Amino acid sequence: MTDTSLAIRKKMSAMYAQLSDEQKLLKCSSLFSSAKTVAESVIKEKHPNICGVDLRIAVFRWLYRSAMSESSLDEIARHLRDTEHSTILHTQ
């Protein structure tokens, strides 16, 4: 869904096309960082005590919930938990 007119979308595409690769990367990084900050804020508002791997998983799910299947999200969450557990064991 978009509320941006076709004329504006074309103008924006033309503007982005003129950016250098470095500028494009910086813009994308900035947008992702902003989205991650919003996700963390929304999640922490609902779950004030969430932290660590649980927060990382919740943010990942929030960001990718419309792009990935639930089973894929679950698999990645298991991997993150296993990695976290393995890291803790190796640092003790």
PDB file of N, CA, C and O in Angstrom:
ATOM      1  N   MET A   1       0.838  -1.175   0.000  1.00  0.00           N
ATOM      2  CA  MET A   1       0.000   0.000   0.000  1.00  0.00           C
ATOM      3  C   MET A   1       0.886   1.242   0.000  1.00  0.00           C
ATOM      4  O   MET A   1       1.884   1.302   0.717  1.00  0.00           O
ATOM      5  N   THR A   2       0.519   2.214  -0.795  1.00  0.00           N
ATOM      6  CA  THR A   2       1.269   3.462  -0.826  1.00  0.00           C
ATOM      7  C   THR A   2       0.310   4.631  -0.985  1.00  0.00           C
ATOM      8  O   THR A   2      -0.708   4.530  -1.671  1.00  0.00           O
ATOM      9  N   ASP A   3       0.645   5.723  -0.353  1.00  0.00           N
ATOM     10  CA  ASP A   3      -0.164   6.929  -0.517  1.00  0.00           C
ATOM     11  C   ASP A   3       0.610   7.986  -1.304  1.00  0.00           C
ATOM     12  O   ASP A   3       0.226   9.155  -1.338  1.00  0.00           O
ATOM     13  N   THR A   4       1.688   7.565  -1.926  1.00  0.00           N
ATOM     14  CA  THR A   4       2.526   8.460  -2.718  1.00  0.00           C
ATOM     15  C   THR A   4       2.104   8.366  -4.185  1.00  0.00           C
ATOM     16  O   THR A   4       1.982   7.273  -4.739  1.00  0.00           O
ATOM     17  N   SER A   5       1.886   9.515  -4.798  1.00  0.00           N
ATOM     18  CA  SER A   5       1.442   9.514  -6.195  1.00  0.00           C
ATOM     19  C   SER A   5       2.539   8.965  -7.110  1.00  0.00           C
ATOM     20  O   SER A   5       3.720   8.963  -6.766  1.00  0.00           O
ATOM     21  N   LEU A   6       2.116   8.506  -8.270  1.00  0.00           N
ATOM     22  CA  LEU A   6       3.055   7.955  -9.249  1.00  0.00           C
ATOM     23  C   LEU A   6       4.074   9.009  -9.671  1.00  0.00           C
ATOM     24  O   LEU A   6       5.253   8.692  -9.831  1.00  0.00           O
ATOM     25  N   ALA A   7       3.647  10.242  -9.852  1.00  0.00           N
ATOM     26  CA  ALA A   7       4.566  11.313 -10.265  1.00  0.00           C
ATOM     27  C   ALA A   7       5.667  11.527  -9.221  1.00  0.00           C
ATOM     28  O   ALA A   7       6.836  11.698  -9.567  1.00  0.00           O
ATOM     29  N   ILE A   8       5.287  11.516  -7.959  1.00  0.00           N
ATOM     30  CA  ILE A   8       6.281  11.708  -6.883  1.00  0.00           C
ATOM     31  C   ILE A   8       7.196  10.496  -6.795  1.00  0.00           C
ATOM     32  O   ILE A   8       8.401  10.652  -6.598  1.00  0.00           O
ATOM     33  N   ARG A   9       6.651   9.290  -6.935  1.00  0.00           N
ATOM     34  CA  ARG A   9       7.491   8.084  -6.902  1.00  0.00           C
ATOM     35  C   ARG A   9       8.518   8.113  -8.020  1.00  0.00           C
ATOM     36  O   ARG A   9       9.674   7.748  -7.807  1.00  0.00           O
ATOM     37  N   LYS A  10       8.113   8.542  -9.211  1.00  0.00           N
ATOM     38  CA  LYS A  10       9.057   8.642 -10.334  1.00  0.00           C
ATOM     39  C   LYS A  10      10.138   9.679 -10.038  1.00  0.00           C
ATOM     40  O   LYS A  10      11.315   9.459 -10.326  1.00  0.00           O
ATOM     41  N   LYS A  11       9.734  10.798  -9.469  1.00  0.00           N
ATOM     42  CA  LYS A  11      10.702  11.849  -9.123  1.00  0.00           C
ATOM     43  C   LYS A  11      11.696  11.339  -8.076  1.00  0.00           C
ATOM     44  O   LYS A  11      12.896  11.592  -8.179  1.00  0.00           O
ATOM     45  N   MET A  12      11.191  10.622  -7.071  1.00  0.00           N
ATOM     46  CA  MET A  12      12.069  10.070  -6.032  1.00  0.00           C
ATOM     47  C   MET A  12      13.035   9.047  -6.631  1.00  0.00           C
ATOM     48  O   MET A  12      14.216   9.032  -6.286  1.00  0.00           O
ATOM     49  N   SER A  13      12.538   8.200  -7.517  1.00  0.00           N
ATOM     50  CA  SER A  13      13.398   7.206  -8.169  1.00  0.00           C
ATOM     51  C   SER A  13      14.511   7.874  -8.955  1.00  0.00           C
ATOM     52  O   SER A  13      15.658   7.426  -8.928  1.00  0.00           O
ATOM     53  N   ALA A  14      14.172   8.942  -9.651  1.00  0.00           N
ATOM     54  CA  ALA A  14      15.184   9.679 -10.420  1.00  0.00           C
ATOM     55  C   ALA A  14      16.219  10.291  -9.489  1.00  0.00           C
ATOM     56  O   ALA A  14      17.411  10.287  -9.797  1.00  0.00           O
ATOM     57  N   MET A  15      15.776  10.814  -8.363  1.00  0.00           N
ATOM     58  CA  MET A  15      16.713  11.406  -7.394  1.00  0.00           C
ATOM     59  C   MET A  15      17.655  10.341  -6.834  1.00  0.00           C
ATOM     60  O   MET A  15      18.861  10.567  -6.739  1.00  0.00           O
ATOM     61  N   TYR A  16      17.101   9.174  -6.462  1.00  0.00           N
ATOM     62  CA  TYR A  16      17.937   8.095  -5.929  1.00  0.00           C
ATOM     63  C   TYR A  16      18.919   7.579  -6.977  1.00  0.00           C
ATOM     64  O   TYR A  16      20.049   7.218  -6.648  1.00  0.00           O
ATOM     65  N   ALA A  17      18.494   7.544  -8.218  1.00  0.00           N
ATOM     66  CA  ALA A  17      19.368   7.068  -9.291  1.00  0.00           C
ATOM     67  C   ALA A  17      20.598   7.943  -9.447  1.00  0.00           C
ATOM     68  O   ALA A  17      21.630   7.478  -9.931  1.00  0.00           O
ATOM     69  N   GLN A  18      20.504   9.192  -9.048  1.00  0.00           N
ATOM     70  CA  GLN A  18      21.629  10.120  -9.182  1.00  0.00           C
ATOM     71  C   GLN A  18      22.611  10.025  -8.015  1.00  0.00           C
ATOM     72  O   GLN A  18      23.703  10.592  -8.073  1.00  0.00           O
ATOM     73  N   LEU A  19      22.229   9.317  -6.967  1.00  0.00           N
ATOM     74  CA  LEU A  19      23.118   9.187  -5.813  1.00  0.00           C
ATOM     75  C   LEU A  19      24.268   8.247  -6.134  1.00  0.00           C
ATOM     76  O   LEU A  19      24.134   7.322  -6.936  1.00  0.00           O
ATOM     77  N   SER A  20      25.395   8.502  -5.496  1.00  0.00           N
ATOM     78  CA  SER A  20      26.519   7.574  -5.629  1.00  0.00           C
ATOM     79  C   SER A  20      26.190   6.299  -4.850  1.00  0.00           C
ATOM     80  O   SER A  20      25.270   6.289  -4.033  1.00  0.00           O
ATOM     81  N   ASP A  21      26.937   5.237  -5.102  1.00  0.00           N
ATOM     82  CA  ASP A  21      26.717   3.991  -4.364  1.00  0.00           C
ATOM     83  C   ASP A  21      26.878   4.206  -2.871  1.00  0.00           C
ATOM     84  O   ASP A  21      26.115   3.660  -2.074  1.00  0.00           O
ATOM     85  N   GLU A  22      27.870   5.000  -2.490  1.00  0.00           N
ATOM     86  CA  GLU A  22      28.096   5.283  -1.073  1.00  0.00           C
ATOM     87  C   GLU A  22      26.890   6.016  -0.468  1.00  0.00           C
ATOM     88  O   GLU A  22      26.458   5.688   0.637  1.00  0.00           O
ATOM     89  N   GLN A  23      26.356   6.993  -1.181  1.00  0.00           N
ATOM     90  CA  GLN A  23      25.191   7.734  -0.686  1.00  0.00           C
ATOM     91  C   GLN A  23      23.975   6.822  -0.560  1.00  0.00           C
ATOM     92  O   GLN A  23      23.208   6.937   0.396  1.00  0.00           O
ATOM     93  N   LYS A  24      23.797   5.923  -1.515  1.00  0.00           N
ATOM     94  CA  LYS A  24      22.678   4.975  -1.446  1.00  0.00           C
ATOM     95  C   LYS A  24      22.812   4.076  -0.217  1.00  0.00           C
ATOM     96  O   LYS A  24      21.842   3.836   0.503  1.00  0.00           O
ATOM     97  N   LEU A  25      24.024   3.588   0.006  1.00  0.00           N
ATOM     98  CA  LEU A  25      24.267   2.729   1.158  1.00  0.00           C
ATOM     99  C   LEU A  25      24.005   3.478   2.460  1.00  0.00           C
ATOM    100  O   LEU A  25      23.385   2.935   3.374  1.00  0.00           O
ATOM    101  N   LEU A  26      24.469   4.710   2.547  1.00  0.00           N
ATOM    102  CA  LEU A  26      24.243   5.507   3.752  1.00  0.00           C
ATOM    103  C   LEU A  26      22.753   5.751   3.991  1.00  0.00           C
ATOM    104  O   LEU A  26      22.285   5.671   5.126  1.00  0.00           O
ATOM    105  N   LYS A  27      22.013   6.045   2.930  1.00  0.00           N
ATOM    106  CA  LYS A  27      20.563   6.256   3.057  1.00  0.00           C
ATOM    107  C   LYS A  27      19.875   4.988   3.549  1.00  0.00           C
ATOM    108  O   LYS A  27      19.046   5.038   4.457  1.00  0.00           O
ATOM    109  N   CYS A  28      20.219   3.858   2.951  1.00  0.00           N
ATOM    110  CA  CYS A  28      19.620   2.587   3.355  1.00  0.00           C
ATOM    111  C   CYS A  28      19.957   2.259   4.808  1.00  0.00           C
ATOM    112  O   CYS A  28      19.091   1.822   5.567  1.00  0.00           O
ATOM    113  N   SER A  29      21.188   2.467   5.184  1.00  0.00           N
ATOM    114  CA  SER A  29      21.614   2.199   6.559  1.00  0.00           C
ATOM    115  C   SER A  29      20.861   3.072   7.539  1.00  0.00           C
ATOM    116  O   SER A  29      20.436   2.612   8.599  1.00  0.00           O
ATOM    117  N   SER A  30      20.702   4.318   7.185  1.00  0.00           N
ATOM    118  CA  SER A  30      19.986   5.254   8.042  1.00  0.00           C
ATOM    119  C   SER A  30      18.521   4.856   8.186  1.00  0.00           C
ATOM    120  O   SER A  30      17.969   4.897   9.285  1.00  0.00           O
ATOM    121  N   LEU A  31      17.889   4.469   7.075  1.00  0.00           N
ATOM    122  CA  LEU A  31      16.490   4.050   7.123  1.00  0.00           C
ATOM    123  C   LEU A  31      16.327   2.792   7.969  1.00  0.00           C
ATOM    124  O   LEU A  31      15.385   2.686   8.754  1.00  0.00           O
ATOM    125  N   PHE A  32      17.248   1.836   7.810  1.00  0.00           N
ATOM    126  CA  PHE A  32      17.165   0.610   8.592  1.00  0.00           C
ATOM    127  C   PHE A  32      17.363   0.909  10.079  1.00  0.00           C
ATOM    128  O   PHE A  32      16.661   0.359  10.927  1.00  0.00           O
ATOM    129  N   SER A  33      18.307   1.767  10.382  1.00  0.00           N
ATOM    130  CA  SER A  33      18.561   2.140  11.769  1.00  0.00           C
ATOM    131  C   SER A  33      17.326   2.789  12.394  1.00  0.00           C
ATOM    132  O   SER A  33      16.977   2.512  13.541  1.00  0.00           O
ATOM    133  N   SER A  34      16.680   3.647  11.628  1.00  0.00           N
ATOM    134  CA  SER A  34      15.452   4.289  12.116  1.00  0.00           C
ATOM    135  C   SER A  34      14.348   3.263  12.351  1.00  0.00           C
ATOM    136  O   SER A  34      13.655   3.317  13.367  1.00  0.00           O
ATOM    137  N   ALA A  35      14.186   2.340  11.428  1.00  0.00           N
ATOM    138  CA  ALA A  35      13.162   1.299  11.569  1.00  0.00           C
ATOM    139  C   ALA A  35      13.448   0.422  12.786  1.00  0.00           C
ATOM    140  O   ALA A  35      12.528   0.043  13.511  1.00  0.00           O
ATOM    141  N   LYS A  36      14.707   0.103  13.007  1.00  0.00           N
ATOM    142  CA  LYS A  36      15.092  -0.718  14.158  1.00  0.00           C
ATOM    143  C   LYS A  36      14.800   0.022  15.469  1.00  0.00           C
ATOM    144  O   LYS A  36      14.327  -0.578  16.435  1.00  0.00           O
ATOM    145  N   THR A  37      15.084   1.318  15.494  1.00  0.00           N
ATOM    146  CA  THR A  37      14.814   2.125  16.683  1.00  0.00           C
ATOM    147  C   THR A  37      13.318   2.178  16.979  1.00  0.00           C
ATOM    148  O   THR A  37      12.908   2.068  18.135  1.00  0.00           O
ATOM    149  N   VAL A  38      12.506   2.345  15.940  1.00  0.00           N
ATOM    150  CA  VAL A  38      11.053   2.356  16.109  1.00  0.00           C
ATOM    151  C   VAL A  38      10.586   0.998  16.635  1.00  0.00           C
ATOM    152  O   VAL A  38       9.782   0.937  17.565  1.00  0.00           O
ATOM    153  N   ALA A  39      11.082  -0.082  16.048  1.00  0.00           N
ATOM    154  CA  ALA A  39      10.705  -1.432  16.481  1.00  0.00           C
ATOM    155  C   ALA A  39      11.043  -1.642  17.946  1.00  0.00           C
ATOM    156  O   ALA A  39      10.210  -2.124  18.713  1.00  0.00           O
ATOM    157  N   GLU A  40      12.258  -1.285  18.340  1.00  0.00           N
ATOM    158  CA  GLU A  40      12.663  -1.445  19.743  1.00  0.00           C
ATOM    159  C   GLU A  40      11.754  -0.652  20.671  1.00  0.00           C
ATOM    160  O   GLU A  40      11.372  -1.139  21.736  1.00  0.00           O
ATOM    161  N   SER A  41      11.408   0.557  20.273  1.00  0.00           N
ATOM    162  CA  SER A  41      10.546   1.408  21.088  1.00  0.00           C
ATOM    163  C   SER A  41       9.161   0.791  21.264  1.00  0.00           C
ATOM    164  O   SER A  41       8.635   0.743  22.376  1.00  0.00           O
ATOM    165  N   VAL A  42       8.580   0.324  20.178  1.00  0.00           N
ATOM    166  CA  VAL A  42       7.249  -0.294  20.229  1.00  0.00           C
ATOM    167  C   VAL A  42       7.274  -1.539  21.119  1.00  0.00           C
ATOM    168  O   VAL A  42       6.386  -1.740  21.948  1.00  0.00           O
ATOM    169  N   ILE A  43       8.288  -2.358  20.939  1.00  0.00           N
ATOM    170  CA  ILE A  43       8.397  -3.602  21.705  1.00  0.00           C
ATOM    171  C   ILE A  43       8.617  -3.314  23.187  1.00  0.00           C
ATOM    172  O   ILE A  43       7.971  -3.924  24.038  1.00  0.00           O
ATOM    173  N   LYS A  44       9.524  -2.390  23.501  1.00  0.00           N
ATOM    174  CA  LYS A  44       9.803  -2.072  24.910  1.00  0.00           C
ATOM    175  C   LYS A  44       8.617  -1.415  25.599  1.00  0.00           C
ATOM    176  O   LYS A  44       8.443  -1.547  26.811  1.00  0.00           O
ATOM    177  N   GLU A  45       7.798  -0.705  24.820  1.00  0.00           N
ATOM    178  CA  GLU A  45       6.589  -0.113  25.404  1.00  0.00           C
ATOM    179  C   GLU A  45       5.629  -1.206  25.855  1.00  0.00           C
ATOM    180  O   GLU A  45       4.995  -1.091  26.904  1.00  0.00           O
ATOM    181  N   LYS A  46       5.524  -2.273  25.053  1.00  0.00           N
ATOM    182  CA  LYS A  46       4.637  -3.385  25.391  1.00  0.00           C
ATOM    183  C   LYS A  46       5.260  -4.343  26.398  1.00  0.00           C
ATOM    184  O   LYS A  46       4.555  -4.962  27.195  1.00  0.00           O
ATOM    185  N   HIS A  47       6.597  -4.463  26.358  1.00  0.00           N
ATOM    186  CA  HIS A  47       7.329  -5.406  27.216  1.00  0.00           C
ATOM    187  C   HIS A  47       8.532  -4.681  27.832  1.00  0.00           C
ATOM    188  O   HIS A  47       9.658  -4.856  27.367  1.00  0.00           O
ATOM    189  N   PRO A  48       8.309  -3.877  28.863  1.00  0.00           N
ATOM    190  CA  PRO A  48       9.380  -3.023  29.409  1.00  0.00           C
ATOM    191  C   PRO A  48      10.629  -3.758  29.894  1.00  0.00           C
ATOM    192  O   PRO A  48      11.711  -3.172  29.920  1.00  0.00           O
ATOM    193  N   ASN A  49      10.502  -5.009  30.273  1.00  0.00           N
ATOM    194  CA  ASN A  49      11.643  -5.736  30.829  1.00  0.00           C
ATOM    195  C   ASN A  49      12.389  -6.583  29.798  1.00  0.00           C
ATOM    196  O   ASN A  49      13.326  -7.297  30.154  1.00  0.00           O
ATOM    197  N   ILE A  50      11.997  -6.515  28.555  1.00  0.00           N
ATOM    198  CA  ILE A  50      12.642  -7.332  27.526  1.00  0.00           C
ATOM    199  C   ILE A  50      14.058  -6.825  27.257  1.00  0.00           C
ATOM    200  O   ILE A  50      14.297  -5.618  27.233  1.00  0.00           O
ATOM    201  N   CYS A  51      14.992  -7.751  27.056  1.00  0.00           N
ATOM    202  CA  CYS A  51      16.378  -7.352  26.773  1.00  0.00           C
ATOM    203  C   CYS A  51      17.118  -8.528  26.125  1.00  0.00           C
ATOM    204  O   CYS A  51      16.562  -9.612  25.949  1.00  0.00           O
ATOM    205  N   GLY A  52      18.357  -8.287  25.784  1.00  0.00           N
ATOM    206  CA  GLY A  52      19.218  -9.337  25.245  1.00  0.00           C
ATOM    207  C   GLY A  52      18.670 -10.011  24.006  1.00  0.00           C
ATOM    208  O   GLY A  52      18.116  -9.363  23.118  1.00  0.00           O
ATOM    209  N   VAL A  53      18.834 -11.316  23.961  1.00  0.00           N
ATOM    210  CA  VAL A  53      18.430 -12.082  22.777  1.00  0.00           C
ATOM    211  C   VAL A  53      16.921 -12.010  22.560  1.00  0.00           C
ATOM    212  O   VAL A  53      16.461 -12.051  21.419  1.00  0.00           O
ATOM    213  N   ASP A  54      16.152 -11.905  23.628  1.00  0.00           N
ATOM    214  CA  ASP A  54      14.701 -11.800  23.471  1.00  0.00           C
ATOM    215  C   ASP A  54      14.330 -10.525  22.725  1.00  0.00           C
ATOM    216  O   ASP A  54      13.432 -10.538  21.882  1.00  0.00           O
ATOM    217  N   LEU A  55      15.008  -9.432  23.026  1.00  0.00           N
ATOM    218  CA  LEU A  55      14.764  -8.176  22.317  1.00  0.00           C
ATOM    219  C   LEU A  55      15.216  -8.285  20.864  1.00  0.00           C
ATOM    220  O   LEU A  55      14.515  -7.829  19.961  1.00  0.00           O
ATOM    221  N   ARG A  56      16.373  -8.883  20.636  1.00  0.00           N
ATOM    222  CA  ARG A  56      16.867  -9.049  19.262  1.00  0.00           C
ATOM    223  C   ARG A  56      15.876  -9.853  18.422  1.00  0.00           C
ATOM    224  O   ARG A  56      15.599  -9.505  17.274  1.00  0.00           O
ATOM    225  N   ILE A  57      15.350 -10.921  18.998  1.00  0.00           N
ATOM    226  CA  ILE A  57      14.384 -11.756  18.280  1.00  0.00           C
ATOM    227  C   ILE A  57      13.090 -10.989  18.025  1.00  0.00           C
ATOM    228  O   ILE A  57      12.540 -11.043  16.925  1.00  0.00           O
ATOM    229  N   ALA A  58      12.611 -10.285  19.025  1.00  0.00           N
ATOM    230  CA  ALA A  58      11.372  -9.522  18.862  1.00  0.00           C
ATOM    231  C   ALA A  58      11.522  -8.446  17.792  1.00  0.00           C
ATOM    232  O   ALA A  58      10.609  -8.239  16.992  1.00  0.00           O
ATOM    233  N   VAL A  59      12.659  -7.760  17.768  1.00  0.00           N
ATOM    234  CA  VAL A  59      12.914  -6.733  16.753  1.00  0.00           C
ATOM    235  C   VAL A  59      12.975  -7.387  15.375  1.00  0.00           C
ATOM    236  O   VAL A  59      12.384  -6.882  14.420  1.00  0.00           O
ATOM    237  N   PHE A  60      13.680  -8.501  15.271  1.00  0.00           N
ATOM    238  CA  PHE A  60      13.768  -9.206  13.989  1.00  0.00           C
ATOM    239  C   PHE A  60      12.382  -9.600  13.497  1.00  0.00           C
ATOM    240  O   PHE A  60      12.049  -9.388  12.331  1.00  0.00           O
ATOM    241  N   ARG A  61      11.577 -10.172  14.384  1.00  0.00           N
ATOM    242  CA  ARG A  61      10.220 -10.569  14.003  1.00  0.00           C
ATOM    243  C   ARG A  61       9.395  -9.361  13.550  1.00  0.00           C
ATOM    244  O   ARG A  61       8.649  -9.442  12.575  1.00  0.00           O
ATOM    245  N   TRP A  62       9.534  -8.247  14.263  1.00  0.00           N
ATOM    246  CA  TRP A  62       8.767  -7.040  13.942  1.00  0.00           C
ATOM    247  C   TRP A  62       9.164  -6.508  12.568  1.00  0.00           C
ATOM    248  O   TRP A  62       8.308  -6.102  11.782  1.00  0.00           O
ATOM    249  N   LEU A  63      10.454  -6.511  12.285  1.00  0.00           N
ATOM    250  CA  LEU A  63      10.932  -5.959  11.015  1.00  0.00           C
ATOM    251  C   LEU A  63      10.602  -6.858   9.817  1.00  0.00           C
ATOM    252  O   LEU A  63      10.338  -6.356   8.725  1.00  0.00           O
ATOM    253  N   TYR A  64      10.616  -8.176  10.013  1.00  0.00           N
ATOM    254  CA  TYR A  64      10.493  -9.098   8.887  1.00  0.00           C
ATOM    255  C   TYR A  64       9.206  -9.907   8.877  1.00  0.00           C
ATOM    256  O   TYR A  64       9.073 -10.838   8.084  1.00  0.00           O
ATOM    257  N   ARG A  65       8.264  -9.574   9.736  1.00  0.00           N
ATOM    258  CA  ARG A  65       7.028 -10.366   9.853  1.00  0.00           C
ATOM    259  C   ARG A  65       6.227 -10.440   8.561  1.00  0.00           C
ATOM    260  O   ARG A  65       5.541 -11.433   8.317  1.00  0.00           O
ATOM    261  N   SER A  66       6.304  -9.407   7.731  1.00  0.00           N
ATOM    262  CA  SER A  66       5.524  -9.451   6.485  1.00  0.00           C
ATOM    263  C   SER A  66       6.340 -10.002   5.309  1.00  0.00           C
ATOM    264  O   SER A  66       5.805 -10.188   4.216  1.00  0.00           O
ATOM    265  N   ALA A  67       7.618 -10.260   5.531  1.00  0.00           N
ATOM    266  CA  ALA A  67       8.479 -10.731   4.442  1.00  0.00           C
ATOM    267  C   ALA A  67       8.854 -12.197   4.571  1.00  0.00           C
ATOM    268  O   ALA A  67       9.357 -12.796   3.621  1.00  0.00           O
ATOM    269  N   MET A  68       8.612 -12.781   5.742  1.00  0.00           N
ATOM    270  CA  MET A  68       9.033 -14.160   5.983  1.00  0.00           C
ATOM    271  C   MET A  68       7.896 -14.960   6.599  1.00  0.00           C
ATOM    272  O   MET A  68       7.021 -14.406   7.265  1.00  0.00           O
ATOM    273  N   SER A  69       7.917 -16.249   6.373  1.00  0.00           N
ATOM    274  CA  SER A  69       6.910 -17.125   6.972  1.00  0.00           C
ATOM    275  C   SER A  69       7.175 -17.277   8.465  1.00  0.00           C
ATOM    276  O   SER A  69       8.290 -17.055   8.938  1.00  0.00           O
ATOM    277  N   GLU A  70       6.148 -17.653   9.185  1.00  0.00           N
ATOM    278  CA  GLU A  70       6.283 -17.862  10.626  1.00  0.00           C
ATOM    279  C   GLU A  70       7.304 -18.951  10.923  1.00  0.00           C
ATOM    280  O   GLU A  70       8.068 -18.841  11.882  1.00  0.00           O
ATOM    281  N   SER A  71       7.323 -19.996  10.113  1.00  0.00           N
ATOM    282  CA  SER A  71       8.277 -21.084  10.343  1.00  0.00           C
ATOM    283  C   SER A  71       9.716 -20.608  10.126  1.00  0.00           C
ATOM    284  O   SER A  71      10.618 -21.033  10.848  1.00  0.00           O
ATOM    285  N   SER A  72       9.939 -19.740   9.151  1.00  0.00           N
ATOM    286  CA  SER A  72      11.286 -19.190   8.932  1.00  0.00           C
ATOM    287  C   SER A  72      11.690 -18.293  10.095  1.00  0.00           C
ATOM    288  O   SER A  72      12.833 -18.334  10.549  1.00  0.00           O
ATOM    289  N   LEU A  73      10.756 -17.486  10.573  1.00  0.00           N
ATOM    290  CA  LEU A  73      11.043 -16.627  11.731  1.00  0.00           C
ATOM    291  C   LEU A  73      11.379 -17.477  12.958  1.00  0.00           C
ATOM    292  O   LEU A  73      12.299 -17.157  13.711  1.00  0.00           O
ATOM    293  N   ASP A  74      10.630 -18.557  13.150  1.00  0.00           N
ATOM    294  CA  ASP A  74      10.897 -19.461  14.281  1.00  0.00           C
ATOM    295  C   ASP A  74      12.274 -20.100  14.167  1.00  0.00           C
ATOM    296  O   ASP A  74      12.994 -20.215  15.158  1.00  0.00           O
ATOM    297  N   GLU A  75      12.636 -20.513  12.964  1.00  0.00           N
ATOM    298  CA  GLU A  75      13.949 -21.143  12.747  1.00  0.00           C
ATOM    299  C   GLU A  75      15.077 -20.160  13.068  1.00  0.00           C
ATOM    300  O   GLU A  75      16.059 -20.529  13.712  1.00  0.00           O
ATOM    301  N   ILE A  76      14.942 -18.949  12.632  1.00  0.00           N
ATOM    302  CA  ILE A  76      15.966 -17.931  12.904  1.00  0.00           C
ATOM    303  C   ILE A  76      16.011 -17.623  14.394  1.00  0.00           C
ATOM    304  O   ILE A  76      17.092 -17.454  14.958  1.00  0.00           O
ATOM    305  N   ALA A  77      14.850 -17.548  15.036  1.00  0.00           N
ATOM    306  CA  ALA A  77      14.808 -17.303  16.482  1.00  0.00           C
ATOM    307  C   ALA A  77      15.540 -18.423  17.235  1.00  0.00           C
ATOM    308  O   ALA A  77      16.300 -18.157  18.165  1.00  0.00           O
ATOM    309  N   ARG A  78      15.303 -19.683  16.823  1.00  0.00           N
ATOM    310  CA  ARG A  78      16.013 -20.813  17.449  1.00  0.00           C
ATOM    311  C   ARG A  78      17.524 -20.669  17.266  1.00  0.00           C
ATOM    312  O   ARG A  78      18.295 -20.895  18.198  1.00  0.00           O
ATOM    313  N   HIS A  79      17.932 -20.294  16.064  1.00  0.00           N
ATOM    314  CA  HIS A  79      19.356 -20.116  15.793  1.00  0.00           C
ATOM    315  C   HIS A  79      19.943 -19.004  16.685  1.00  0.00           C
ATOM    316  O   HIS A  79      21.027 -19.167  17.245  1.00  0.00           O
ATOM    317  N   LEU A  80      19.238 -17.899  16.810  1.00  0.00           N
ATOM    318  CA  LEU A  80      19.727 -16.803  17.659  1.00  0.00           C
ATOM    319  C   LEU A  80      19.842 -17.241  19.120  1.00  0.00           C
ATOM    320  O   LEU A  80      20.807 -16.905  19.807  1.00  0.00           O
ATOM    321  N   ARG A  81      18.842 -17.994  19.581  1.00  0.00           N
ATOM    322  CA  ARG A  81      18.902 -18.491  20.969  1.00  0.00           C
ATOM    323  C   ARG A  81      20.059 -19.474  21.153  1.00  0.00           C
ATOM    324  O   ARG A  81      20.782 -19.406  22.147  1.00  0.00           O
ATOM    325  N   ASP A  82      20.232 -20.386  20.195  1.00  0.00           N
ATOM    326  CA  ASP A  82      21.335 -21.347  20.267  1.00  0.00           C
ATOM    327  C   ASP A  82      22.680 -20.642  20.241  1.00  0.00           C
ATOM    328  O   ASP A  82      23.587 -21.000  20.993  1.00  0.00           O
ATOM    329  N   THR A  83      22.812 -19.641  19.380  1.00  0.00           N
ATOM    330  CA  THR A  83      24.059 -18.877  19.276  1.00  0.00           C
ATOM    331  C   THR A  83      24.330 -18.145  20.577  1.00  0.00           C
ATOM    332  O   THR A  83      25.464 -18.128  21.056  1.00  0.00           O
ATOM    333  N   GLU A  84      23.300 -17.539  21.154  1.00  0.00           N
ATOM    334  CA  GLU A  84      23.439 -16.825  22.433  1.00  0.00           C
ATOM    335  C   GLU A  84      23.876 -17.789  23.520  1.00  0.00           C
ATOM    336  O   GLU A  84      24.779 -17.482  24.298  1.00  0.00           O
ATOM    337  N   HIS A  85      23.240 -18.958  23.580  1.00  0.00           N
ATOM    338  CA  HIS A  85      23.574 -19.959  24.593  1.00  0.00           C
ATOM    339  C   HIS A  85      25.015 -20.446  24.402  1.00  0.00           C
ATOM    340  O   HIS A  85      25.756 -20.587  25.375  1.00  0.00           O
ATOM    341  N   SER A  86      25.403 -20.697  23.175  1.00  0.00           N
ATOM    342  CA  SER A  86      26.759 -21.157  22.864  1.00  0.00           C
ATOM    343  C   SER A  86      27.797 -20.097  23.236  1.00  0.00           C
ATOM    344  O   SER A  86      28.857 -20.426  23.768  1.00  0.00           O
ATOM    345  N   THR A  87      27.499 -18.850  22.963  1.00  0.00           N
ATOM    346  CA  THR A  87      28.418 -17.752  23.294  1.00  0.00           C
ATOM    347  C   THR A  87      28.612 -17.638  24.795  1.00  0.00           C
ATOM    348  O   THR A  87      29.730 -17.433  25.267  1.00  0.00           O
ATOM    349  N   ILE A  88      27.524 -17.771  25.548  1.00  0.00           N
ATOM    350  CA  ILE A  88      27.612 -17.697  27.010  1.00  0.00           C
ATOM    351  C   ILE A  88      28.474 -18.833  27.541  1.00  0.00           C
ATOM    352  O   ILE A  88      29.306 -18.617  28.423  1.00  0.00           O
ATOM    353  N   LEU A  89      28.287 -20.043  27.016  1.00  0.00           N
ATOM    354  CA  LEU A  89      29.062 -21.194  27.476  1.00  0.00           C
ATOM    355  C   LEU A  89      30.542 -21.026  27.197  1.00  0.00           C
ATOM    356  O   LEU A  89      31.374 -21.424  28.012  1.00  0.00           O
ATOM    357  N   HIS A  90      30.887 -20.436  26.044  1.00  0.00           N
ATOM    358  CA  HIS A  90      32.286 -20.269  25.682  1.00  0.00           C
ATOM    359  C   HIS A  90      32.984 -19.132  26.396  1.00  0.00           C
ATOM    360  O   HIS A  90      34.214 -19.083  26.400  1.00  0.00           O
ATOM    361  N   THR A  91      32.249 -18.221  26.997  1.00  0.00           N
ATOM    362  CA  THR A  91      32.873 -17.098  27.701  1.00  0.00           C
ATOM    363  C   THR A  91      32.977 -17.348  29.194  1.00  0.00           C
ATOM    364  O   THR A  91      33.525 -16.516  29.918  1.00  0.00           O
ATOM    365  N   GLN A  92      32.467 -18.468  29.667  1.00  0.00           N
ATOM    366  CA  GLN A  92      32.528 -18.755  31.116  1.00  0.00           C
ATOM    367  C   GLN A  92      33.768 -19.520  31.466  1.00  0.00           C
ATOM    368  O   GLN A  92      33.983 -19.846  32.634  1.00  0.00           O
TER     369      GLN A  92
END
